[in-house]
């Protein structure tokens, strides 16, 4: 089975004008993570000039406790969404992986061509973020703890965090409410919604590759918009 380095199913439909290319990711991660802007006292957060510090992914190369060289980075950062985040904080899905090494453990900073081959940017580099369109996700990256994936069900920012999205039945009032009332029994609300599912997860592949399909959980397509 080939190595799958992305959460995204290959099908995608979006306008390039709906892609934000202003931020780098705070840590490494796969394409298809739902991210938000790092906020606080200021953005950017990393205050060690325009070079990557040793406290972030892909930091200064250290040999015998000495900094040999520094690597430049995009200082404005995004990070994965967490429980309680809303559509107002999420900005979209990363289009490319942010990686430091390939599957063989070879540093990509020495081989930018390899990074492009596997659809990755190197730690600290700007990662495109898709804010609106139609995408597909492999099933293992969809939170189905409350609802299965069904057409017309809601795509919500998962309360499990990790930049995941959840499938939520809008007709189940025990897990979804139209307003954010702060109720302890409320799990998701309208501000958690970023889109809707267009397909369900198939129960079996039509290729006969059962083991491969089971390892990634099939795929589902969804329509979303975080550009509010």
C-alpha positions in Angstrom: 0.0 0.0 0.0 1.4 3.4 -0.9 2.1 5.9 1.9 -0.8 8.3 2.3 0.7 11.6 3.6 -2.5 13.7 3.6 -5.9 13.8 5.3 -7.4 15.0 2.0 -9.0 12.8 -0.6 -7.5 13.7 -4.1 -10.8 15.3 -5.3 -11.0 19.0 -4.6 -12.9 21.9 -6.0 -12.1 25.5 -5.0 -11.2 28.9 -6.4 -7.6 30.0 -5.9 -9.0 33.3 -4.7 -10.3 31.4 -1.7 -6.8 30.3 -0.6 -5.0 32.3 2.1 -1.2 32.2 1.8 0.0 34.3 4.7 0.8 31.9 7.5 3.1 29.0 8.4 2.0 26.2 10.7 3.3 26.2 14.3 4.2 22.5 14.1 4.5 19.8 11.5 1.2 18.2 10.2 -0.6 16.6 7.3 -2.6 18.5 4.7 -6.3 18.7 5.5 -6.0 19.9 9.1 -8.5 22.5 10.1 -6.5 25.5 11.4 -7.0 28.8 13.2 -4.8 31.9 13.5 -2.5 31.9 16.5 -3.6 34.9 18.6 -2.6 36.5 21.9 -0.6 39.6 22.7 0.6 39.8 19.1 0.9 37.8 15.9 3.6 36.8 15.1 4.2 35.1 18.4 7.8 33.9 17.9 10.0 36.9 18.8 13.5 35.8 17.7 13.9 37.8 14.6 13.1 36.4 11.1 14.9 33.1 11.6 13.4 30.0 13.1 14.3 29.5 16.7 15.0 26.1 18.3 11.6 26.1 20.1 9.6 25.6 16.9 9.4 22.9 14.3 12.4 23.0 11.9 14.4 25.2 14.2 18.0 26.2 14.2 20.3 23.3 13.3 22.3 22.5 16.5 25.7 20.7 16.6 27.6 20.3 19.8 25.4 22.9 21.5 26.3 25.5 18.9 24.0 27.0 16.3 25.4 26.3 12.9 22.9 28.1 10.8 19.4 29.7 11.0 16.5 29.1 8.7 14.1 31.8 7.7 10.3 31.4 8.3 6.9 33.0 7.9 6.4 34.4 11.3 2.6 34.6 11.3 1.3 31.2 12.5 -1.7 29.0 12.3 -2.4 26.0 14.6 -5.0 23.2 14.6 -8.5 23.9 16.0 -9.4 22.5 19.4 -12.6 21.8 21.4 -14.8 24.9 21.6 -13.5 26.7 18.6 -16.1 28.3 16.3 -16.4 29.2 12.6 -15.1 32.7 13.6 -11.8 31.4 14.7 -11.2 28.6 12.1 -9.9 29.9 8.8 -9.7 26.7 6.7 -7.9 23.5 5.8 -4.2 23.3 5.0 -3.7 22.4 1.3 -0.2 21.0 1.8 1.7 19.0 4.4 4.1 20.8 6.7 7.0 18.3 7.2 10.5 18.2 8.3 11.4 14.7 7.1 10.2 12.3 4.4 9.1 8.8 5.1 12.7 7.6 5.1 13.7 10.1 7.8 15.7 12.3 5.3 15.5 16.1 6.2 13.5 17.8 3.5 15.3 21.1 4.0 18.2 19.5 2.0 15.9 18.3 -0.8 13.2 20.8 -1.7 12.4 18.8 -4.9 11.4 15.9 -2.7 9.2 18.1 -0.6 7.3 19.2 -3.7 7.0 15.6 -4.9 5.2 14.6 -1.8 3.0 17.7 -1.6 4.8 19.4 1.4 6.2 22.6 2.5 9.2 22.6 4.9 8.7 23.6 8.5 8.4 27.4 8.8 7.4 28.0 5.2 4.0 29.4 4.2 1.3 26.8 3.9 -1.8 27.5 1.7 -5.1 27.4 3.6 -8.3 26.7 1.7 -11.2 28.8 3.1 -14.1 27.7 0.9 -14.9 24.9 -1.5 -15.6 21.2 -1.8 -13.1 18.8 -0.4 -12.9 15.1 0.5 -11.5 13.6 3.7 -10.3 10.1 4.4 -12.7 8.5 7.0 -10.1 8.0 9.7 -9.8 11.8 10.0 -13.6 12.4 10.5 -15.0 12.4 14.0 -18.1 10.1 13.9 -18.5 9.7 17.7 -21.9 11.2 17.7 -23.2 10.8 14.1 -22.3 8.8 11.0 -21.4 10.7 7.9 -24.6 11.2 5.8 -25.5 13.7 3.0 -27.1 16.7 4.6 -25.5 16.2 8.0 -23.5 19.1 9.3 -19.7 19.4 9.2 -18.7 20.9 12.6 -15.4 21.7 14.2 -14.7 18.6 16.3 -14.7 18.9 20.1 -11.9 16.2 20.0 -9.6 18.9 18.7 -6.6 17.9 16.5 -7.9 20.0 13.6 -10.6 17.4 12.9 -14.2 17.9 11.8 -17.2 16.0 13.1 -20.4 14.7 11.5 -23.5 16.0 13.4 -27.1 15.2 12.8 -28.9 18.6 12.8 -32.2 17.0 13.8 -30.8 15.5 17.0 -31.5 18.1 19.6 -29.5 16.2 22.2 -26.3 16.9 20.4 -27.1 20.0 18.3 -28.8 23.3 19.1 -29.3 26.2 16.7 -27.9 28.7 19.3 -24.9 28.8 21.6 -26.8 28.8 24.9 -24.0 27.6 27.0 -26.1 24.6 28.1 -24.0 21.9 29.7 -25.9 19.3 27.7 -25.2 21.0 24.4 -22.5 19.4 22.3 -22.6 21.4 19.1 -24.3 24.6 18.0 -24.7 26.8 15.0 -21.3 28.5 15.5 -19.6 25.1 15.3 -20.9 24.6 11.8 -18.6 25.1 8.8 -20.5 23.1 6.1 -22.4 20.0 5.2 -21.6 16.5 4.0 -22.3 15.7 0.3 -21.7 12.0 0.5 -21.6 9.2 3.1 -18.7 7.0 3.8 -18.8 3.9 1.5 -19.0 0.6 3.4 -16.6 -1.2 1.0 -14.4 -0.2 -1.9 -15.4 -0.9 -5.5 -11.7 -1.8 -6.3 -11.6 -4.9 -4.1 -8.7 -3.5 -2.1 -10.5 -4.2 1.2 -7.4 -4.0 3.5 -6.3 -0.7 2.0 -9.8 0.7 2.3 -10.2 -0.4 5.9 -6.9 1.3 6.9 -8.1 4.8 5.8 -11.8 4.4 6.3 -13.0 5.3 2.8 -13.7 8.9 2.0 -16.5 11.5 2.1 -17.0 14.8 0.3 -18.2 17.9 1.9 -18.9 21.6 1.1 -17.6 24.3 3.5 -17.1 28.0 4.0 -15.0 29.5 6.7 -14.6 32.9 5.0 -17.0 34.7 7.3 
